[in-house]
Amino acid sequence: MESRIVASLDLTDEKSLIKIASLIGENVFAIKINWPTVLSLGKTIIGRLSKFSKVICDFKLADIPNTHRLIMEQIADQNPWAVIAHAFVGKDSLSELVSSGTRIISVVSMSNEGSNRHLNPRWKELMEDALESGVYGIVAPGNNYGLLRQISSRKGNMKVFSPGIGAQGGSYIESIENGSDYVIIGRTIYSDEDPLSKVLKINLDIENHKF
Amino acid sequence: MESRIVASLDLTDEKSLIKIASLIGENVFAIKINWPTVLSLGKTIIGRLSKFSKVICDFKLADIPNTHRLIMEQIADQNPWAVIAHAFVGKDSLSELVSSGTRIISVVSMSNEGSNRHLNPRWKELMEDALESGVYGIVAPGNNYGLLRQISSRKGNMKVFSPGIGAQGGSYIESIENGSDYVIIGRTIYSDEDPLSKVLKINLDIENHKF
């Protein structure tokens, strides 16, 4: 069975990052990195990691269409599997990203307290925009099962990627039960003494669970 | 008189970028760069440009507080003068950026059509959040004078930075008349055959105008 794990490797040290990616790459669905990693190691780290696994660039892009186009051009030769972008800046900005040909995953809700003021109350409209823009997937919280269920029930053909697992309180089993297609797991894996065993155990837990 | 120009140098070629920055650096208020430049040339381009002028990193950050902290840590040694971030993701995310010690400039409205659905209608609340988070400045359109006037009238002690000048229809004189503290000018400067003369002419136009 294909793994449901997206390993969030928030590391900025090259040796540690390459080591863990080479260890677990074949046994996770994808590896996710964010700006701190790219700032530290340069954009070529995307290409280097893509030899071990699909790479999701969690850039939370939120700019005008033209800048989005230029950003996608800059990373095109690094073989990113998907890029994460915000839906709140509008459908034109999302559509421009989709037209790059790389899969786009849209943020329609966030986990920080502050996002409850403007962003989270608008998740339904943000999902409509994401769906109409032709994005591949959406990000929905793996530690808020009520919201996750509501979001998943409207996902259409989009895949649901869920952070908030482990240190942030969510369970990967319950997250999948409530609609996640993929669970984003960070510290639980990369802070473990034996990251590969941890990954294999999670894969097995999910495989053996009756959903 | 101090220049009111923020030169938006959206270039990804190192030679051209350094050449124009060294030419105009002393005669503009600041130089603004965006992700395409940093992806192409690495984060050290921030430090290199800061030898010619203040550098504003137009990153449109929109992440959770912890990721914001890690991003600011990654660029701290590059001497950025300011970083642009979205107010939409919440006050906690903005406050975390402000606590880095680098000036933060908040986006409270955008120029793309798509941003009229979620972001632009909330500019008043976004300004409140920006003000309460202690940001240094806000971004307000230099090609929408009505909105610019309204935003400027509520800016408190924040500085107003205005894009949309030149190719996008705004005039630097009218933009300043309607409340901009600084005008962000891109192609008008870097596509000119003689960028320094262009900058000096704009500085003089502004200096000679009776506001």
HADDOCK unambig.tbl for C-alpha pairs under 7 A between the chains (distance, minus, plus):
assign (segid A and resid 35 and name CA) (segid B and resid 71 and name CA) 6.55 0.50 0.50
assign (segid A and resid 36 and name CA) (segid B and resid 70 and name CA) 6.02 0.50 0.50
assign (segid A and resid 36 and name CA) (segid B and resid 71 and name CA) 5.03 0.50 0.50
assign (segid A and resid 36 and name CA) (segid B and resid 74 and name CA) 6.21 0.50 0.50
assign (segid A and resid 39 and name CA) (segid B and resid 43 and name CA) 5.97 0.50 0.50
assign (segid A and resid 39 and name CA) (segid B and resid 74 and name CA) 6.46 0.50 0.50
assign (segid A and resid 40 and name CA) (segid B and resid 74 and name CA) 6.44 0.50 0.50
assign (segid A and resid 42 and name CA) (segid B and resid 42 and name CA) 5.77 0.50 0.50
assign (segid A and resid 43 and name CA) (segid B and resid 39 and name CA) 5.96 0.50 0.50
assign (segid A and resid 60 and name CA) (segid B and resid 62 and name CA) 6.33 0.50 0.50
assign (segid A and resid 60 and name CA) (segid B and resid 63 and name CA) 6.73 0.50 0.50
assign (segid A and resid 62 and name CA) (segid B and resid 60 and name CA) 6.32 0.50 0.50
assign (segid A and resid 63 and name CA) (segid B and resid 60 and name CA) 6.72 0.50 0.50
assign (segid A and resid 64 and name CA) (segid B and resid 112 and name CA) 5.88 0.50 0.50
assign (segid A and resid 70 and name CA) (segid B and resid 36 and name CA) 6.03 0.50 0.50
assign (segid A and resid 71 and name CA) (segid B and resid 35 and name CA) 6.55 0.50 0.50
assign (segid A and resid 71 and name CA) (segid B and resid 36 and name CA) 5.04 0.50 0.50
assign (segid A and resid 74 and name CA) (segid B and resid 36 and name CA) 6.22 0.50 0.50
assign (segid A and resid 74 and name CA) (segid B and resid 39 and name CA) 6.47 0.50 0.50
assign (segid A and resid 74 and name CA) (segid B and resid 40 and name CA) 6.46 0.50 0.50
assign (segid A and resid 88 and name CA) (segid B and resid 118 and name CA) 5.87 0.50 0.50
assign (segid A and resid 88 and name CA) (segid B and resid 119 and name CA) 6.60 0.50 0.50
assign (segid A and resid 89 and name CA) (segid B and resid 114 and name CA) 6.35 0.50 0.50
assign (segid A and resid 89 and name CA) (segid B and resid 115 and name CA) 4.85 0.50 0.50
assign (segid A and resid 89 and name CA) (segid B and resid 119 and name CA) 6.45 0.50 0.50
assign (segid A and resid 90 and name CA) (segid B and resid 114 and name CA) 3.85 0.50 0.50
assign (segid A and resid 90 and name CA) (segid B and resid 115 and name CA) 4.86 0.50 0.50
assign (segid A and resid 90 and name CA) (segid B and resid 117 and name CA) 6.80 0.50 0.50
assign (segid A and resid 91 and name CA) (segid B and resid 114 and name CA) 5.41 0.50 0.50
assign (segid A and resid 92 and name CA) (segid B and resid 114 and name CA) 5.36 0.50 0.50
assign (segid A and resid 93 and name CA) (segid B and resid 114 and name CA) 6.95 0.50 0.50
assign (segid A and resid 112 and name CA) (segid B and resid 64 and name CA) 5.87 0.50 0.50
assign (segid A and resid 114 and name CA) (segid B and resid 89 and name CA) 6.36 0.50 0.50
assign (segid A and resid 114 and name CA) (segid B and resid 90 and name CA) 3.89 0.50 0.50
assign (segid A and resid 114 and name CA) (segid B and resid 91 and name CA) 5.42 0.50 0.50
assign (segid A and resid 114 and name CA) (segid B and resid 92 and name CA) 5.35 0.50 0.50
assign (segid A and resid 114 and name CA) (segid B and resid 93 and name CA) 6.93 0.50 0.50
assign (segid A and resid 115 and name CA) (segid B and resid 89 and name CA) 4.86 0.50 0.50
assign (segid A and resid 115 and name CA) (segid B and resid 90 and name CA) 4.89 0.50 0.50
assign (segid A and resid 117 and name CA) (segid B and resid 90 and name CA) 6.82 0.50 0.50
assign (segid A and resid 118 and name CA) (segid B and resid 88 and name CA) 6.10 0.50 0.50
assign (segid A and resid 119 and name CA) (segid B and resid 88 and name CA) 6.71 0.50 0.50
assign (segid A and resid 119 and name CA) (segid B and resid 89 and name CA) 6.42 0.50 0.50
